[in-house]
Amino acid sequence: MSAKKQPSKSPWRDPDDAPPLDAAWFASADLVVDGAVAKRGRPAGGATKEAISIRLDKDVLAHFRAGGPGWQARINDQLRGALPARKRRAG
Protein backbone atom coordinates (compact mmCIF):
# COMPACT_ATOMS: atom_id res chain seq x y z
CA MET A 1 0.00 0.00 0.00
CA SER A 2 1.04 3.58 -0.55
CA ALA A 3 1.96 5.81 2.35
CA LYS A 4 -0.48 8.47 3.46
CA LYS A 5 0.33 11.93 2.03
CA GLN A 6 1.55 14.48 4.52
CA PRO A 7 -0.50 17.67 4.80
CA SER A 8 0.96 20.75 3.11
CA LYS A 9 2.94 23.06 5.36
CA SER A 10 1.54 26.31 3.99
CA PRO A 11 -2.15 27.17 4.02
CA TRP A 12 -3.95 27.11 0.70
CA ARG A 13 -4.33 30.46 -1.07
CA ASP A 14 -6.76 31.17 -3.82
CA PRO A 15 -4.66 32.06 -6.92
CA ASP A 16 -7.36 34.51 -7.96
CA ASP A 17 -6.85 36.63 -4.82
CA ALA A 18 -5.37 40.01 -5.66
CA PRO A 19 -2.13 41.00 -3.88
CA PRO A 20 -2.30 43.86 -1.40
CA LEU A 21 -1.71 47.12 -3.29
CA ASP A 22 0.54 48.86 -0.79
CA ALA A 23 3.62 51.05 -1.25
CA ALA A 24 5.94 48.02 -1.33
CA TRP A 25 3.95 46.45 -4.17
CA PHE A 26 4.06 49.65 -6.26
CA ALA A 27 7.79 50.10 -5.58
CA SER A 28 8.54 46.68 -7.06
CA ALA A 29 6.02 46.82 -9.92
CA ASP A 30 7.15 47.19 -13.55
CA LEU A 31 6.33 50.44 -15.32
CA VAL A 32 4.87 49.77 -18.77
CA VAL A 33 4.98 52.57 -21.36
CA ASP A 34 3.46 52.01 -24.82
CA GLY A 35 3.30 48.27 -24.22
CA ALA A 36 6.97 47.89 -23.25
CA VAL A 37 8.55 47.66 -19.81
CA ALA A 38 10.37 50.93 -19.08
CA LYS A 39 13.92 50.64 -17.79
CA ARG A 40 14.58 51.90 -14.28
CA GLY A 41 17.60 53.71 -13.00
CA ARG A 42 20.07 56.11 -14.48
CA PRO A 43 19.80 56.64 -18.23
CA ALA A 44 22.70 55.52 -20.40
CA GLY A 45 25.42 58.11 -20.74
CA GLY A 46 26.67 59.72 -23.89
CA ALA A 47 29.76 57.47 -24.01
CA THR A 48 32.07 60.35 -23.16
CA LYS A 49 34.23 58.10 -21.01
CA GLU A 50 35.85 54.74 -21.56
CA ALA A 51 36.26 52.01 -18.95
CA ILE A 52 39.89 50.90 -18.64
CA SER A 53 42.12 49.02 -16.25
CA ILE A 54 45.08 50.91 -14.78
CA ARG A 55 47.64 50.08 -12.11
CA LEU A 56 48.36 52.81 -9.56
CA ASP A 57 50.59 52.85 -6.50
CA LYS A 58 48.73 52.00 -3.29
CA ASP A 59 49.52 55.34 -1.67
CA VAL A 60 48.24 57.29 -4.70
CA LEU A 61 45.01 55.32 -4.74
CA ALA A 62 44.58 55.66 -0.96
CA HIS A 63 44.98 59.45 -1.26
CA PHE A 64 42.18 59.80 -3.79
CA ARG A 65 39.88 57.27 -2.11
CA ALA A 66 40.29 59.10 1.22
CA GLY A 67 38.50 62.05 -0.36
CA GLY A 68 35.31 59.97 -0.52
CA PRO A 69 32.94 59.38 -3.44
CA GLY A 70 34.07 60.85 -6.75
CA TRP A 71 37.67 59.73 -6.39
CA GLN A 72 37.77 58.43 -9.95
CA ALA A 73 36.57 61.79 -11.29
CA ARG A 74 39.26 63.53 -9.23
CA ILE A 75 41.94 61.28 -10.76
CA ASN A 76 40.52 62.14 -14.20
CA ASP A 77 40.68 65.88 -13.38
CA GLN A 78 44.32 65.58 -12.29
CA LEU A 79 45.22 63.73 -15.48
CA ARG A 80 43.36 66.29 -17.60
CA GLY A 81 45.33 69.06 -15.89
CA ALA A 82 48.57 67.35 -16.85
CA LEU A 83 47.73 67.50 -20.57
CA PRO A 84 49.36 70.21 -22.71
CA ALA A 85 47.27 73.42 -22.90
CA ARG A 86 46.18 72.96 -26.55
CA LYS A 87 44.87 69.44 -25.77
CA ARG A 88 42.88 70.67 -22.72
CA ARG A 89 40.91 73.21 -24.80
CA ALA A 90 39.81 70.49 -27.25
CA GLY A 91 38.55 68.17 -24.45
C-alpha positions as CSV (number, residue, x, y, z in Angstrom):
1,M,0.0,0.0,0.0
2,S,1.0,3.6,-0.5
3,A,2.0,5.8,2.4
4,K,-0.5,8.5,3.5
5,K,0.3,11.9,2.0
6,Q,1.6,14.5,4.5
7,P,-0.5,17.7,4.8
8,S,1.0,20.8,3.1
9,K,2.9,23.1,5.4
10,S,1.5,26.3,4.0
11,P,-2.1,27.2,4.0
12,W,-4.0,27.1,0.7
13,R,-4.3,30.5,-1.1
14,D,-6.8,31.2,-3.8
15,P,-4.7,32.1,-6.9
16,D,-7.4,34.5,-8.0
17,D,-6.9,36.6,-4.8
18,A,-5.4,40.0,-5.7
19,P,-2.1,41.0,-3.9
20,P,-2.3,43.9,-1.4
21,L,-1.7,47.1,-3.3
22,D,0.5,48.9,-0.8
23,A,3.6,51.0,-1.2
24,A,5.9,48.0,-1.3
25,W,4.0,46.4,-4.2
26,F,4.1,49.6,-6.3
27,A,7.8,50.1,-5.6
28,S,8.5,46.7,-7.1
29,A,6.0,46.8,-9.9
30,D,7.1,47.2,-13.5
31,L,6.3,50.4,-15.3
32,V,4.9,49.8,-18.8
33,V,5.0,52.6,-21.4
34,D,3.5,52.0,-24.8
35,G,3.3,48.3,-24.2
36,A,7.0,47.9,-23.2
37,V,8.5,47.7,-19.8
38,A,10.4,50.9,-19.1
39,K,13.9,50.6,-17.8
40,R,14.6,51.9,-14.3
41,G,17.6,53.7,-13.0
42,R,20.1,56.1,-14.5
43,P,19.8,56.6,-18.2
44,A,22.7,55.5,-20.4
45,G,25.4,58.1,-20.7
46,G,26.7,59.7,-23.9
47,A,29.8,57.5,-24.0
48,T,32.1,60.4,-23.2
49,K,34.2,58.1,-21.0
50,E,35.9,54.7,-21.6
51,A,36.3,52.0,-19.0
52,I,39.9,50.9,-18.6
53,S,42.1,49.0,-16.3
54,I,45.1,50.9,-14.8
55,R,47.6,50.1,-12.1
56,L,48.4,52.8,-9.6
57,D,50.6,52.8,-6.5
58,K,48.7,52.0,-3.3
59,D,49.5,55.3,-1.7
60,V,48.2,57.3,-4.7
61,L,45.0,55.3,-4.7
62,A,44.6,55.7,-1.0
63,H,45.0,59.4,-1.3
64,F,42.2,59.8,-3.8
65,R,39.9,57.3,-2.1
66,A,40.3,59.1,1.2
67,G,38.5,62.0,-0.4
68,G,35.3,60.0,-0.5
69,P,32.9,59.4,-3.4
70,G,34.1,60.9,-6.7
71,W,37.7,59.7,-6.4
72,Q,37.8,58.4,-9.9
73,A,36.6,61.8,-11.3
74,R,39.3,63.5,-9.2
75,I,41.9,61.3,-10.8
76,N,40.5,62.1,-14.2
77,D,40.7,65.9,-13.4
78,Q,44.3,65.6,-12.3
79,L,45.2,63.7,-15.5
80,R,43.4,66.3,-17.6
81,G,45.3,69.1,-15.9
82,A,48.6,67.3,-16.8
83,L,47.7,67.5,-20.6
84,P,49.4,70.2,-22.7
85,A,47.3,73.4,-22.9
86,R,46.2,73.0,-26.5
87,K,44.9,69.4,-25.8
88,R,42.9,70.7,-22.7
89,R,40.9,73.2,-24.8
90,A,39.8,70.5,-27.2
91,G,38.6,68.2,-24.5
